Amino acid sequence: SSSVGQANFLSELKFVRKLLSDFPVVSTATRVAIVTFSSKSNVVPRVDYISHSRAHQHKCALLSREIPAITYRGGGT
């Protein structure tokens, strides 16, 4: 949403990253999906460690590559 703003969006990502750092993120334990949205027509799956299990889907990749690659896109509410 545009009302969230860039700074708050980054704070939300920081919270998600901190929360997930306490979980074992692997296909046999905690599986993760992250979706961003700014309107009904702008729903974007950003991370999907649920639908398909792949070797690169682990906590290190999630915290160092996947979450930092998520960008803010303003829009509606």
C-alpha positions as CSV (number, residue, x, y, z in Angstrom):
1,S,0.0,0.0,0.0
2,S,1.2,3.5,-0.7
3,S,0.2,4.4,2.9
4,V,2.9,2.0,4.2
5,G,5.8,3.9,2.6
6,Q,9.3,2.7,1.8
7,A,10.7,3.1,5.3
8,N,7.9,1.1,7.0
9,F,8.1,-1.5,4.3
10,L,11.8,-2.0,5.0
11,S,11.0,-2.2,8.7
12,E,8.4,-5.0,8.0
13,L,11.0,-6.9,5.9
14,K,13.5,-6.5,8.8
15,F,10.9,-8.0,11.2
16,V,10.2,-10.9,8.9
17,R,13.9,-11.6,8.5
18,K,14.4,-11.5,12.3
19,L,11.4,-13.8,12.9
20,L,12.5,-16.3,10.4
21,S,16.1,-16.3,11.7
22,D,14.8,-18.2,14.7
23,F,13.3,-21.0,12.7
24,P,14.9,-24.0,10.9
25,V,14.0,-23.1,7.3
26,V,14.3,-26.4,5.3
27,S,11.7,-28.6,3.5
28,T,11.5,-31.0,6.4
29,A,10.9,-28.3,9.0
30,T,9.6,-24.7,8.5
31,R,8.6,-23.9,4.9
32,V,8.1,-20.3,3.9
33,A,6.1,-18.2,1.4
34,I,6.2,-14.4,1.2
35,V,3.7,-12.5,-0.9
36,T,3.5,-8.7,-1.3
37,F,0.4,-6.9,-2.4
38,S,-0.7,-3.3,-3.1
39,S,-4.1,-3.9,-4.6
40,K,-6.3,-6.8,-5.7
41,S,-4.7,-6.8,-9.1
42,N,-1.1,-6.5,-7.8
43,V,-0.4,-9.6,-5.7
44,V,3.1,-10.8,-6.1
45,P,4.5,-14.1,-4.8
46,R,8.1,-13.2,-3.8
47,V,9.3,-16.4,-2.0
48,D,7.8,-19.8,-2.3
49,Y,9.4,-22.6,-0.3
50,I,6.1,-24.4,0.0
51,S,5.0,-25.5,-3.5
52,H,8.2,-27.1,-4.7
53,S,11.2,-28.3,-2.7
54,R,14.5,-27.3,-4.2
55,A,18.1,-27.6,-3.0
56,H,18.6,-23.8,-2.9
57,Q,15.7,-23.3,-0.6
58,H,17.3,-22.9,2.8
59,K,17.6,-20.4,5.6
60,C,20.9,-18.9,4.3
61,A,19.5,-18.2,0.8
62,L,16.3,-16.8,2.3
63,L,18.0,-14.4,4.6
64,S,20.9,-13.3,2.4
65,R,19.3,-13.3,-1.1
66,E,15.5,-13.8,-1.2
67,I,14.3,-11.3,1.4
68,P,16.8,-8.5,0.4
69,A,15.6,-8.9,-3.2
70,I,12.0,-7.9,-2.2
71,T,11.3,-4.4,-3.2
72,Y,8.6,-1.9,-2.2
73,R,5.9,-1.1,-4.7
74,G,3.4,1.4,-3.6
75,G,-0.2,1.2,-4.8
76,G,-3.7,1.1,-3.5
77,T,-4.8,-0.4,-0.2
